[in-house]
Amino acid sequence: MGTLVLLRHGQSVWNMENRFTGFTDVDLSDVGVAEAKAAGEKLKTLPLDHVFTSTLKRAYHTAELALAAAGQSAVAQTRHDDLRERDYGDLTGLNKDDMRQKYGEEQVHIWRRSYDVQPPNGESLKDVVARVEPYYQANIAPLLKDGKNVLVAAHGNTLRAMLIILGLHTPETINNAEIATGDPLFFSVDGATVTQKEAAA
């Protein structure tokens, strides 16, 4: 039985500024750095075998800080574009509250939370699932099948996609899944059975 840890990056500078970030490569805020280090404290009792992150610095910086805090900086790491955040297209860089004033609360909510509606020139969550699932099945699932402990440090929408891929949510229920920055989620993976755990132990 392997353990899968899903870790959303710590607060980024654009999270702090309430902006749509997407593929833009912004780094962690001071709060985000502290969150990443605190996440590492929760990983101390789980010996990790491999770490996967996106190619965006807020994700891999979070992983590096967390691993250092956990005393596991030597763990092998793989970065890949398929684990990047959802592409917010024309909304990228814009303030979410400004967009609510311009387009209305309902429209912005649809762009942010619907499963299959794309923001202008961007990706829907369904699109994110379509790029994350093949990567997961080819690279991460085999390690878990072999009983390895794996950390995936990525983004809110990447990890929401993962919850669908793991069968823990459906397109209809995924809106109920809130993934906090810098707070690792632990799962036991035994074949096709995935069970959320309270902590690493």
VODOLO-697996 format. One record per residue (C-alpha): x, y, z; chain; residue in three letters. Coordinates in Angstrom, 2 decimals. Layout:
BEGIN
east | north | up | unit | code
X | Y | Z | A | ALA
...
// end
This chain:
BEGIN
east | north | up | unit | code
0.00 | 0.00 | 0.00 | A | MET
1.49 | 3.34 | -1.07 | A | GLY
0.80 | 6.76 | 0.36 | A | THR
0.01 | 9.67 | -1.91 | A | LEU
0.40 | 13.20 | -0.59 | A | VAL
-1.23 | 16.06 | -2.47 | A | LEU
0.19 | 19.46 | -1.58 | A | LEU
-1.06 | 22.71 | -3.03 | A | ARG
1.71 | 25.30 | -3.17 | A | HIS
1.92 | 27.90 | -0.44 | A | GLY
0.30 | 31.27 | -0.98 | A | GLN
1.78 | 32.95 | -4.05 | A | SER
2.27 | 36.67 | -4.60 | A | VAL
-0.70 | 36.68 | -6.97 | A | TRP
-2.86 | 34.66 | -4.56 | A | ASN
-2.16 | 37.45 | -2.07 | A | MET
-3.17 | 40.03 | -4.69 | A | GLU
-6.34 | 38.05 | -5.60 | A | ASN
-5.30 | 37.65 | -9.25 | A | ARG
-5.93 | 34.84 | -11.71 | A | PHE
-2.50 | 33.20 | -12.00 | A | THR
-2.69 | 30.18 | -14.31 | A | GLY
0.55 | 29.54 | -16.21 | A | PHE
2.21 | 32.77 | -15.00 | A | THR
5.36 | 31.84 | -13.07 | A | ASP
5.03 | 33.86 | -9.87 | A | VAL
6.77 | 32.85 | -6.66 | A | ASP
5.62 | 32.40 | -3.09 | A | LEU
4.74 | 35.24 | -0.76 | A | SER
6.28 | 35.35 | 2.71 | A | ASP
3.14 | 33.64 | 3.99 | A | VAL
3.55 | 30.98 | 1.31 | A | GLY
7.12 | 30.29 | 2.37 | A | VAL
5.96 | 29.79 | 5.96 | A | ALA
3.12 | 27.51 | 4.79 | A | GLU
5.54 | 25.36 | 2.78 | A | ALA
7.84 | 24.95 | 5.76 | A | LYS
4.90 | 24.07 | 7.98 | A | ALA
3.80 | 21.44 | 5.44 | A | ALA
7.24 | 19.88 | 5.75 | A | GLY
6.74 | 19.43 | 9.48 | A | GLU
3.75 | 17.23 | 8.66 | A | LYS
5.89 | 15.11 | 6.31 | A | LEU
8.63 | 14.26 | 8.81 | A | LYS
7.15 | 10.90 | 9.75 | A | THR
6.54 | 9.77 | 6.15 | A | LEU
9.66 | 8.62 | 4.27 | A | PRO
9.06 | 9.78 | 0.71 | A | LEU
10.29 | 7.84 | -2.32 | A | ASP
9.58 | 10.36 | -5.08 | A | HIS
8.29 | 13.89 | -5.54 | A | VAL
6.44 | 15.22 | -8.58 | A | PHE
5.89 | 18.95 | -9.11 | A | THR
4.80 | 21.26 | -11.87 | A | SER
7.36 | 23.38 | -13.70 | A | THR
6.04 | 26.54 | -12.05 | A | LEU
8.26 | 27.87 | -9.27 | A | LYS
5.50 | 28.32 | -6.70 | A | ARG
4.99 | 24.54 | -6.81 | A | ALA
8.57 | 23.31 | -6.91 | A | TYR
9.70 | 25.97 | -4.42 | A | HIS
7.01 | 24.71 | -2.04 | A | THR
8.30 | 21.16 | -2.51 | A | ALA
11.89 | 22.20 | -1.86 | A | GLU
11.00 | 24.09 | 1.32 | A | LEU
8.75 | 21.30 | 2.58 | A | ALA
11.36 | 18.61 | 1.92 | A | LEU
14.04 | 20.65 | 3.68 | A | ALA
11.79 | 21.09 | 6.72 | A | ALA
11.07 | 17.35 | 6.67 | A | ALA
14.76 | 16.45 | 6.45 | A | GLY
14.17 | 14.80 | 3.06 | A | GLN
15.87 | 17.12 | 0.57 | A | SER
17.63 | 14.19 | -1.11 | A | ALA
14.39 | 12.62 | -2.39 | A | VAL
14.25 | 12.36 | -6.18 | A | ALA
12.11 | 15.04 | -7.85 | A | GLN
10.46 | 15.24 | -11.26 | A | THR
8.99 | 18.43 | -12.75 | A | ARG
6.52 | 18.32 | -15.61 | A | HIS
4.33 | 20.78 | -17.54 | A | ASP
1.34 | 18.43 | -17.32 | A | ASP
1.10 | 19.24 | -13.60 | A | LEU
0.86 | 23.00 | -14.15 | A | ARG
-2.12 | 25.03 | -12.98 | A | GLU
-5.14 | 25.51 | -15.19 | A | ARG
-4.63 | 28.07 | -17.95 | A | ASP
-6.95 | 30.99 | -17.21 | A | TYR
-6.48 | 32.45 | -20.70 | A | GLY
-7.60 | 36.07 | -21.03 | A | ASP
-8.30 | 36.28 | -17.28 | A | LEU
-4.65 | 35.69 | -16.37 | A | THR
-3.23 | 38.48 | -14.25 | A | GLY
-6.60 | 40.14 | -13.69 | A | LEU
-8.06 | 40.81 | -10.26 | A | ASN
-10.94 | 38.48 | -9.40 | A | LYS
-13.01 | 41.17 | -7.69 | A | ASP
-12.56 | 43.49 | -10.69 | A | ASP
-13.81 | 40.73 | -12.96 | A | MET
-16.86 | 40.20 | -10.72 | A | ARG
-17.70 | 43.87 | -11.05 | A | GLN
-17.24 | 43.75 | -14.82 | A | LYS
-18.92 | 40.42 | -15.66 | A | TYR
-21.00 | 39.63 | -12.57 | A | GLY
-20.54 | 37.20 | -9.71 | A | GLU
-22.32 | 34.34 | -11.50 | A | GLU
-20.21 | 34.49 | -14.66 | A | GLN
-16.93 | 34.61 | -12.75 | A | VAL
-18.11 | 31.71 | -10.58 | A | HIS
-18.85 | 29.70 | -13.74 | A | ILE
-15.39 | 30.42 | -15.13 | A | TRP
-13.73 | 29.46 | -11.85 | A | ARG
-15.78 | 26.48 | -10.74 | A | ARG
-17.71 | 24.86 | -13.59 | A | SER
-16.27 | 21.56 | -14.80 | A | TYR
-16.41 | 22.03 | -18.55 | A | ASP
-16.74 | 25.78 | -19.25 | A | VAL
-13.50 | 27.42 | -20.38 | A | GLN
-12.64 | 31.01 | -19.56 | A | PRO
-11.90 | 32.96 | -22.76 | A | PRO
-8.91 | 31.30 | -24.46 | A | ASN
-8.24 | 29.18 | -21.38 | A | GLY
-8.76 | 25.68 | -19.97 | A | GLU
-11.71 | 24.15 | -18.16 | A | SER
-11.16 | 21.73 | -15.28 | A | LEU
-12.17 | 18.99 | -17.72 | A | LYS
-9.20 | 20.01 | -19.88 | A | ASP
-6.91 | 19.81 | -16.84 | A | VAL
-8.15 | 16.29 | -16.06 | A | VAL
-7.43 | 15.32 | -19.67 | A | ALA
-3.76 | 16.30 | -19.37 | A | ARG
-3.14 | 15.22 | -15.76 | A | VAL
-4.69 | 11.73 | -15.97 | A | GLU
-2.33 | 10.24 | -18.59 | A | PRO
0.65 | 11.60 | -16.68 | A | TYR
-0.65 | 10.19 | -13.40 | A | TYR
-1.36 | 6.76 | -14.88 | A | GLN
2.04 | 6.55 | -16.60 | A | ALA
4.30 | 7.97 | -13.90 | A | ASN
2.69 | 8.16 | -10.46 | A | ILE
0.24 | 5.23 | -10.25 | A | ALA
2.94 | 2.58 | -10.88 | A | PRO
4.98 | 3.85 | -7.92 | A | LEU
1.94 | 3.76 | -5.64 | A | LEU
1.15 | 0.24 | -6.88 | A | LYS
4.64 | -0.77 | -5.78 | A | ASP
3.96 | 0.58 | -2.29 | A | GLY
6.01 | 3.77 | -2.68 | A | LYS
5.24 | 7.03 | -0.90 | A | ASN
4.77 | 9.88 | -3.36 | A | VAL
4.36 | 13.63 | -2.95 | A | LEU
2.67 | 15.69 | -5.67 | A | VAL
3.26 | 19.41 | -5.13 | A | ALA
1.12 | 21.31 | -7.57 | A | ALA
-1.83 | 23.70 | -7.85 | A | HIS
-5.45 | 24.01 | -6.76 | A | GLY
-6.95 | 22.93 | -10.07 | A | ASN
-4.30 | 20.29 | -10.76 | A | THR
-5.11 | 18.69 | -7.43 | A | LEU
-8.86 | 19.02 | -7.92 | A | ARG
-8.32 | 17.13 | -11.17 | A | ALA
-6.39 | 14.51 | -9.21 | A | MET
-9.32 | 14.02 | -6.83 | A | LEU
-11.50 | 13.21 | -9.84 | A | ILE
-8.87 | 10.88 | -11.31 | A | ILE
-8.59 | 9.06 | -7.97 | A | LEU
-12.37 | 8.57 | -7.88 | A | GLY
-12.80 | 10.65 | -4.74 | A | LEU
-14.93 | 13.23 | -6.52 | A | HIS
-17.00 | 13.46 | -9.67 | A | THR
-17.47 | 16.41 | -12.03 | A | PRO
-20.71 | 17.05 | -10.12 | A | GLU
-19.15 | 17.09 | -6.63 | A | THR
-15.73 | 18.60 | -7.26 | A | ILE
-16.98 | 22.12 | -6.47 | A | ASN
-17.28 | 21.01 | -2.86 | A | ASN
-13.54 | 20.28 | -2.70 | A | ALA
-11.56 | 23.14 | -1.20 | A | GLU
-7.80 | 22.64 | -1.19 | A | ILE
-5.98 | 25.03 | 1.10 | A | ALA
-2.54 | 26.37 | 0.29 | A | THR
0.32 | 24.59 | 2.02 | A | GLY
-1.83 | 21.94 | 3.74 | A | ASP
-0.89 | 18.38 | 2.67 | A | PRO
-3.62 | 15.81 | 2.08 | A | LEU
-2.71 | 12.16 | 2.71 | A | PHE
-4.19 | 9.15 | 0.91 | A | PHE
-3.63 | 5.40 | 1.17 | A | SER
-3.62 | 3.83 | -2.28 | A | VAL
-4.13 | 0.08 | -2.40 | A | ASP
-4.82 | -1.01 | -5.96 | A | GLY
-7.95 | 0.80 | -7.07 | A | ALA
-8.93 | 1.68 | -3.50 | A | THR
-8.04 | 5.20 | -2.38 | A | VAL
-8.71 | 6.28 | 1.20 | A | THR
-8.00 | 9.67 | 2.72 | A | GLN
-5.99 | 9.66 | 5.94 | A | LYS
-5.85 | 12.28 | 8.66 | A | GLU
-2.05 | 12.45 | 8.72 | A | ALA
1.14 | 10.77 | 7.55 | A | ALA
1.25 | 8.14 | 10.29 | A | ALA
// end
